[in-house]
Amino acid sequence: MVFEELYAVILDRKLNPCEGSYTCSLFTKGLPFIAQKVGEESAEVIVAALAQEKERLVDEIADLAYHLLVLMAVKDITLEDVSNILQERRSGG
């Protein structure tokens, strides 16, 4: 699945920084900047949902998902961690 592949690339960039990588630049700027980007992307999703076409909304959701994955990587949260919580909620736990 694309989320697993993208998350693996993000983790690789975290462990093996490479010049010119946007992901690496986010890691260099640190957690406060990454959290701010998540906030900005969240706002853009809201605006797109209310006022723009589906294609633009999908683009903004993809941007938000990417930045959430970067935040997860910084905080050492895995896709499995999130999946487990969602599964618990689905099961009524």
N, C-alpha and C positions, 0 to 999 in steps of 0.2 A: 504494500500500500504506500501511497505517496507520502503520507505523514511519517511513517517509519523511515523511509529513505531520506526525506528532508531532515528529520531529526538526527539521523546518523551523520549526515554531512555537517550539520551544525555542531554536533559533539566533536567531530574531527577537527573543525576549525577552532574550537575551544582548546583542544589539545595540541594542535599543530597549526599555529597562526600562519597565514600567508598574506603577503603584501597585496593590497588592491582589493581584498575581499570585503564586501559590505558587512558580512557577518563578523569578521574579525574586527572591523572598525567599531561595531557595536560593543563587542567584548572589551575593547580598549577603552571605550568611553564609560563603561561601567554600569552597574545596576540602576542608579538613579536615571540615567539617560534611557536605558532600555525600558524601564517602567514608564517613563514619560512617553516613549514611542508607542507603547501598548495603549496608553490613554489617548493619544492622538489618533491612533488607528481605530480605537473604539468609537470615538466621536465621528470619524469619517464614515464608519459603518452606519451609525444612526442617521447622519445626514443623507447618505445614499438611500437608506431604507425609506426615508420620508419624502425625498424629493427627486430621486434620479431613477434611471432605467435599471432593469435587472442586471444587465451586463456590468454596469458600474458598481452595483452593490456586490456582485460576485467578486470583482477585483478587490474591493475594499475588505471583504471577508477573508480573501486569500492573504492580503497584507497583514490583517490582524492575526490570523492563524500563524503565519511565519513569525511575527514578533512575539507571540505567546510561546512558541517553541524555543525561541532564543531566551526568553525569560526563564522558562523551565530549565533550560540547560545551565544557566547561571546559578539557579537555585538548586541544582541537582535533583530535579523532579523528573521522573521518567514518564513516558507514555503509559506504561503499566500502572504507575501510581494513579494517574487520572482515570484510566480505564477501570481500575478497581473501585474507585469511588462511584463512578457512574453505574457500575454493575451492582454495587450495594444499594444505590438509590433505586435502581430498576427493580431490585428484588424486595424492596420495602424495608431495607435495613437501615 
